[in-house]
Amino acid sequence: MGSGVTATIISAAIATVFAAVGWVVNHILTGYRDRQNQQSTAALKHIERQLEELYGPLAFLAWEGRRTFEDLKEILERGPSESIFPLRTEQERDTWLFWLEKDLFPRHTKVQELLMSKTHLIEGSKMPDSYIQFLDYHNALKIDHLCWKERRIEYPQKPRVPFPYEFEGDILAAFESLKKTCSILEETIPKVTGRNVFPGCINLVAVPQSIPQADDVYPTETRRYRLIPLCPLCLCGESLSFSGLLNPRS
């Protein structure tokens, strides 16, 4: 065996070893990337549920409540930083009771139901203090109102438990934070544009070379593919081609 042939064999062996090492490293990195993508996808789905089922509705209820309360203050002729209590006249008291029954209670009941039914979607490891304070405020005000309405117990001039204004801020802050995180995850998770033809070779790309055809019964496609061997083990550097039947419904 000549020295030229020996050198060729050694070169080919070295190239094969380097290609094998490259494939192993690439396979490990690809597996890590896939696991990262799976975790990001799961996180994205959870955040989307939080926004759709809890924080989205809560945020819009908070914005709605702010607007209607400002309308109430205008009707009662209160300044921006002025409390509506104490109520000055019988007419103001009637206006307050009407707003309470027709606007505040229905909206706060929706908030209460969301917090009770979607507790698992609340952001963080524990229930925020402002959420608990809101529930205390709502329940105390509702009981006082029922006592006045059904038993004619003197109505208090203002709620016994003050409204926690931090509650709205916490809701909107969580909503905006989740929206931002959702946007970031949507940009970082790669979009799936196709799948490998041969699962054993993670870097093999199939490019269709012919126009799809369809029969009259089942819409199958006949394509000729040109395989671009990007895998380091595909050392020949030549592309292959084959024909196959693909059913778009599968």
Disulfide bonds with the S-S distance in Angstrom:
none
